[in-house]
C-alpha cells in the first residue's frame, strides 16, 4: 500500500453497465499495484437506464432499473462483504418506471424526477 494512505477509508467506485451496477473499493493502491480480477462485484443486477444518484453521506444510491422504476440501494461499509447482488422486486418510489432524469438535493433530503409530458399525466416533474 502506498505510504501515507494507510489511515484513509477506501474510495468506493460505482460502475454502471448493461449488466448492472458494480462496486469496487480502492485502498490507496498505485495503479501498478492493482491486481486484475476475473470476477465482477455487482451491487445490483439488471439493466439501468439513467445515471446513478448517490446520497451525500455515501450510505446509499438511487438506481433506475429499466422496466421497474427507481430503487434505493444501500452501500455496505465493507465492499468485500457482498456475496450476492441485491435483487429488487418493487421500486422504492411508486410510478417511476418512465422517469428519464433524476437528481438529489445537496443534503439528500429530496429526490427530483422528470418524465416526458403526457396529457394523461401532466405532472411530469416531481419532488419526493
N, C-alpha and C positions, 0 to 999 in steps of 0.2 A: 504494500500500500504506500502511496506517496506520503512523504514526510510532511507533517503539519495538518493532515486531513483526518487523523485518527479519531478525533473527538466530534467530528461533524456527522449529523444524521445523513443517511443515504439520500441521494437525489432520485426521486421516482419519476420514471419516464413512461408516458402512456402513448401507445401507437394504435391508431385506428386503421383497420384493414378490412378487406372484403369478408374475412372470416370472423371478425370480432374486435375486441379491444384487448391489446396485450399490455402487460405491465412489467417493467424491469427496474431494479434498484441498482444504482451506481454508487459505489462507496469511495469515490475519490481516486479510482484507478487511473493510470495513464492509459491512453488508447492501446499502446503496445503490450500492456499487461492484461488486457481483457481477453478472456478465452471465449471462443465461439461455441455456442451451444446448439445442438441439433433439435432441442425441444423448444417449443414456443409456449410462453407462460400467459395464458388467457385469463383475464379478469372476468370477461363476459364474452360469450359466443353468440354469433348472429350478425346479420348484415346491419350496418348502421348507415344513416343517410346524411346527417349533418354533423358539423364539428361538435366535439365533446365540450361540455361546460363544467369547470371544476369549482368546487366550493373554495372560498378564500383560505380556509384553515386546512385544506388538503385532506379532509376526512371522507369525502365522497365526491362522486361525479354524476352528472346527468347525461344520459345517453339516449338518443332517439333510435330505437330499434325499428327497422323497416317492417311495416305491417302491424306493429303493436302500439307504439307510442313512446312517450318519454318515461324512462325508468331511472330510479335513484340507486346508484351502486356504491356501496361503501368500499373504501380503500383500506386494506389492512395495514397496520403499522409495520408488520413483518411480511414483506412480499414473498419470502420463501415459504411461508406457511400455506400458500394457496395450493391446494391439491387438485381441485376441480373448478372449472369456470362456473360462475353463477348463472343460473337459468331464471328467467322471469316469465311468468305466465300472464300476468296482468300489468298494465302500465301504472306507474306511480301517480300520474296525473290522468284523469279520465278525459276522453275525447281529444287525444293529442296525436292520433295516428297520422293526420295530414299536416302537422307542423313542419314548416320549412326553415325557420330560423328561431334560435333561442339564445338568451343571454341572462346572466345572473347579475343582480345588483352588487355594488362594491363590497357590501358587508355580508352578502349571501342570504339576505332576508327574503328577497323576491326573485321570481323567475319570470322573465318576459318571453312570450312566444308569439310568433306571427304565422298566419296561414293565408293562403290565397283567399280573396274575397269571393263569396258566392251569395246570390240573392237569398238562398235558404239560410245561410249562416253569415249575417252581415258583421258580426263581431269577430273580426279576424285578428285583432291584437289583444292579447290577454296578459294580465299580471296575476301571478299565482302567489 
